[in-house]
Amino acid sequence: QVQLQESGGGSVQIGDSLTLSCAASGGSLGTYAMGWFRQAEGKEREFVAQIRWNNGNTDYADSVKGRFTISKDNAKNTVSLQMNTLKPEDTAVYYCAADIPWKLRVGAPDYWGQGTHVAVSL
């Protein structure tokens, strides 16, 4: 059973940067991927990015490509999401998730964090 804990959310201004972190515990990540989803108020939760634990391959939503970077620290069992050039439309609750890669990509991972809020204002 994998437990996930996010940190690093907050309120920033348009164009600012912010880094989210997710610490995993309780299980081996092995062939899993870890990633991020977000849910804006009144909208469905959407995939943001993922990284495969065994080989570091990454995948991004088109809306964040070139602005967000996902990375991992195997020693610390953490995943980070560096968010640059933030826009108001990035405002959402960001959730960390973990599971086999295809389940993350289709939005159906078994393991979720509790979420951390990011607010981007003008």
N, C-alpha and C positions, 0 to 999 in steps of 0.2 A: 504494500500500500504506500503510494507516494504522497507525501504532503508538500504543498507549495505555499510559499509566503512571499508576497510582493512587497516592495518598498520603493520609495522615490517619487511618488506622485506629488502634485502641487499645482499652484497657480502661477502661470507665466504670461508674458506678453508675446504678441505676434512676432515671429522671427527668432524667438529665444530657443534655447536648447534645454533638454531635460533628459536624465538617464533613469530608467526604471531597472530594478533588479528583482530577481526571483531566486529564492533559495529552495532547493529540493532536499527532502530528507525522507527516510523511511523505506527506501527501496533502491534497487539497482536501476540505473537509467539505461544501461546496456544498449539495446537496439532502438531505444525510444528517440523521439524528437521532443524538444521543448520549444514552446512558442508563446506568442502573445495574440490575444484577441482584444477587441474593444467594443463597447456598446455605448452609443450616444443616447441621450434621452429621447424616448419615443421611437427609437430605431432598433432593428435587430442586431444581435451581436455579429461582428464580422472578423474574419481572419486578418491579422496584420503581418506576422512574420513567424518563421520557425527555423530551427537549426537542429540538424541531426547530431545526436550525441556521439556517435562512433566515428563520423568522418567530417563533421563540421559543415556539411553542405547546407546552404541557406535557401530560403524561399520567401518572397515578399509579395504583399498585395501591391497592385499597380499604383494605388493611391499614395504609397509611402516610399516607393523605390527612389533611390537617390537621396532621400532625406533621413531615413531611419536605417540603423545598422544593428543587427542582432549578433551577439557574441556569447561565448561560453567560457567558463573557467572550470575545467574538469576537477582540479584539486579541491575547489570549494563547492562543487556541485551547484553552481549558480549560472544563470543566464541573465544577460543585460540587454536592454534595448536603448540605444543611443538615439535620441530624437532631435533632429536639427531642423531649423527653419520651420518652426511650428506654426500652424495655421489655426484659426478658430474652428475649422471643421475637424481638427484633431481632438477637440474637447470630447472626452468620454471617460467611462470607467474602463481601465485596462486590466485584463485578466491574464495571468500566467496559466499555461496548460501543458500537460505532458501526456504522451501516449505514443503508439507506433505512428510513423509519419503520415500515412494516408488518412488516419483518423483525425489528425490535427487539420489536415488540408481540407477535409470535408466538414470541419466544425463539430466533430463528435468525439473529442477526447474524453477519457474517463476521469482524468485528474485535473482539478481546477484550483486555483488560488481564490482568495476572497475578493480580490480586486483592489485597485488603487486609482484614485480619481486624478485626472489631468484636465486642467481648465486653461484655455488659451484665450486671452482677451486682447482687444484692440489697443 
